[in-house]
Each structure stands twice: as C-alpha cells, then as structure tokens.
Amino acid sequence: MSNPNNFISHLEEEEVIEAIKTSEKNTSGEIRVHIESRCTKDILERAKEVFYELKMDQTKLKNGVLIYLAIDDHKFYIMGDQGINDVVADDFWQSTKDVMQAHFRKGNFKQGLVDGILKAGDQLKYHFPWASDDVNELSDEISRG
C-alpha cells in the first residue's frame, strides 16, 4: 500500500498549496485536496464522507471544491458543493477531470493537481469573486487519510 505522505514530494506539495492559495485569493470559494491510499467503497460515497469530514459543506456560499484521490486504486473524484454546482456548466467537472487525468497518466501528479486547482479556481473567481469581507474558511493544507 502506498503512503499518502509520499505521493508527491515536499516541494511539489508546496506548489499544490500555492496553487490553492493563488486560486482562493481571487474568490470566496474554498479548494481542498485529500489523498489516501485506498477507497474501500464507491468513490462518490467516500468523497462525500471526506467532504463532510473536512467541513466543506459549511462554507458560507456553499462553494467548496474537493479533489479526492485514492492513489493505490488509481481513482480520483472532484466534488463541488451546491453553490458552485448550480452555476458551472454541466460538463465542467468532467473537463477538469480530463485535464488532470492527462497529467496523471504521464505520472505528473503535481501538475495534474495544480492544473485542476487553477481551473476550478477560475470558475470560483468568475462566479464567486473575492470581496473585502471574505475570510479563508478552510485550511489550504493537503489532508490525508
């Protein structure tokens, strides 16, 4: 079983976190990345569990985005809360997943995460622009299971 702590290097992790910070400075939206070794149930169900565990459902505007990865299973899922899901195009999450998957297939996991985060951040910025009273509601750190 792979160790989620070793999925990307420390330097790569810093770049992923910087992409989250860059995206979030332009929006009230929140982006989180969660990495674990295995997904022992349906990936949608597990992503929902993590979404709630990380309190992503508690953002003021319901505009949280979770990128969930089960590295040994070679699976990932992008989950947006109701606020963002109501305003993005129907194929937005699939197109974001496609961008990420192209990098993942080449073993470039950091760049796949960064590109997915920035793509989600662009939509969050468009639909939920930053306002002077916005606060960072959730940690930008990568969580692990």
C-alpha positions as CSV (number, residue, x, y, z in Angstrom):
1,M,0.0,0.0,0.0
2,S,1.3,3.4,-1.0
3,N,1.9,6.0,1.7
4,P,-0.2,9.1,1.0
5,N,2.5,11.2,2.6
6,N,4.9,10.2,-0.1
7,F,2.6,10.6,-3.1
8,I,4.2,13.9,-4.0
9,S,7.4,15.4,-2.8
10,H,7.5,18.1,-0.1
11,L,8.4,20.7,-2.8
12,E,5.6,19.5,-5.0
13,E,3.2,19.7,-2.1
14,E,4.2,23.3,-1.5
15,E,3.4,24.1,-5.2
16,V,0.0,22.5,-4.9
17,I,-0.7,24.5,-1.7
18,E,0.5,27.6,-3.5
19,A,-2.0,26.9,-6.4
20,I,-4.8,26.6,-3.8
21,K,-3.7,30.0,-2.2
22,T,-3.4,31.6,-5.7
23,S,-6.9,30.4,-6.6
24,E,-8.5,31.4,-3.3
25,K,-7.1,34.9,-3.2
26,N,-9.5,35.8,-6.1
27,T,-12.6,34.1,-4.8
28,S,-14.7,33.4,-1.7
29,G,-14.6,29.7,-2.7
30,E,-12.6,27.1,-0.9
31,I,-10.5,24.3,-2.5
32,R,-9.2,21.2,-0.6
33,V,-7.1,18.2,-1.7
34,H,-7.4,14.9,0.1
35,I,-5.1,12.0,-0.5
36,E,-5.5,8.4,0.8
37,S,-4.2,5.0,-0.2
38,R,-7.4,3.1,-0.8
39,C,-11.1,3.7,-1.4
40,T,-12.9,0.8,0.1
41,K,-16.3,1.9,-1.1
42,D,-17.9,3.7,-4.0
43,I,-15.7,6.7,-4.8
44,L,-18.6,9.1,-4.8
45,E,-19.7,7.9,-1.4
46,R,-16.1,8.2,0.0
47,A,-15.6,11.7,-1.5
48,K,-18.9,12.8,0.2
49,E,-17.7,11.5,3.5
50,V,-14.4,13.3,3.2
51,F,-16.2,16.4,2.0
52,Y,-18.3,16.4,5.3
53,E,-15.3,15.4,7.5
54,L,-13.4,18.4,6.2
55,K,-16.5,20.6,6.9
56,M,-16.5,21.7,3.2
57,D,-20.3,21.7,3.4
58,Q,-20.2,24.6,5.9
59,T,-18.8,27.3,3.7
60,K,-20.9,30.5,3.7
61,L,-21.8,30.4,0.0
62,K,-21.7,26.6,-0.5
63,N,-18.8,27.0,-2.9
64,G,-16.2,24.4,-1.7
65,V,-14.4,22.1,-4.1
66,L,-12.8,18.8,-3.0
67,I,-10.2,16.9,-5.1
68,Y,-10.2,13.4,-3.6
69,L,-7.5,10.9,-4.6
70,A,-7.3,7.2,-3.8
71,I,-3.7,6.6,-5.0
72,D,-3.4,2.8,-4.9
73,D,-6.8,2.4,-6.7
74,H,-5.8,5.0,-9.3
75,K,-9.1,6.8,-8.8
76,F,-10.0,10.4,-8.1
77,Y,-13.1,12.5,-7.8
78,I,-13.8,16.2,-7.9
79,M,-16.8,17.3,-5.8
80,G,-18.3,20.7,-5.7
81,D,-20.8,22.0,-3.2
82,Q,-24.3,23.1,-4.2
83,G,-23.4,26.7,-4.8
84,I,-20.7,26.0,-7.4
85,N,-22.5,23.1,-8.9
86,D,-25.5,25.3,-9.6
87,V,-23.5,27.7,-11.7
88,V,-20.8,25.8,-13.6
89,A,-21.5,24.2,-17.0
90,D,-22.8,20.6,-16.8
91,D,-19.5,19.2,-18.2
92,F,-17.2,21.4,-16.1
93,W,-16.1,18.8,-13.5
94,Q,-15.6,16.2,-16.3
95,S,-13.5,18.6,-18.3
96,T,-11.5,19.4,-15.2
97,K,-11.0,15.7,-14.5
98,D,-9.9,15.2,-18.1
99,V,-7.2,17.9,-17.8
100,M,-5.9,16.3,-14.5
101,Q,-6.1,12.8,-15.9
102,A,-3.9,13.7,-18.9
103,H,-1.1,14.6,-16.5
104,F,-1.8,11.7,-14.1
105,R,-1.4,9.2,-17.0
106,K,2.1,10.6,-17.6
107,G,3.0,10.3,-13.9
108,N,2.9,14.1,-13.4
109,F,0.6,14.1,-10.4
110,K,1.7,17.5,-9.1
111,Q,1.0,19.3,-12.4
112,G,-2.4,17.5,-12.7
113,L,-3.4,18.7,-9.2
114,V,-2.1,22.3,-9.9
115,D,-4.0,22.5,-13.3
116,G,-7.2,21.1,-11.7
117,I,-7.0,23.5,-8.8
118,L,-6.4,26.5,-11.1
119,K,-9.2,25.5,-13.4
120,A,-11.6,25.2,-10.5
121,G,-10.3,28.5,-9.1
122,D,-11.0,30.3,-12.4
123,Q,-14.7,29.2,-12.2
124,L,-14.9,30.1,-8.5
125,K,-13.4,33.5,-9.3
126,Y,-15.9,34.1,-12.1
127,H,-19.0,33.0,-10.1
128,F,-17.8,33.9,-6.5
129,P,-15.4,36.8,-6.8
130,W,-13.4,37.9,-3.8
131,A,-15.0,40.6,-1.6
132,S,-13.3,42.6,1.1
133,D,-15.1,40.7,3.9
134,D,-14.1,37.3,2.7
135,V,-12.1,35.1,5.0
136,N,-10.3,31.8,4.4
137,E,-12.9,29.4,5.8
138,L,-10.9,26.2,5.4
139,S,-7.2,25.1,5.6
140,D,-5.2,25.1,2.4
141,E,-3.1,22.2,3.5
142,I,-3.5,18.8,1.9
143,S,-5.3,16.4,4.1
144,R,-4.6,12.7,4.2
145,G,-6.4,9.6,5.2
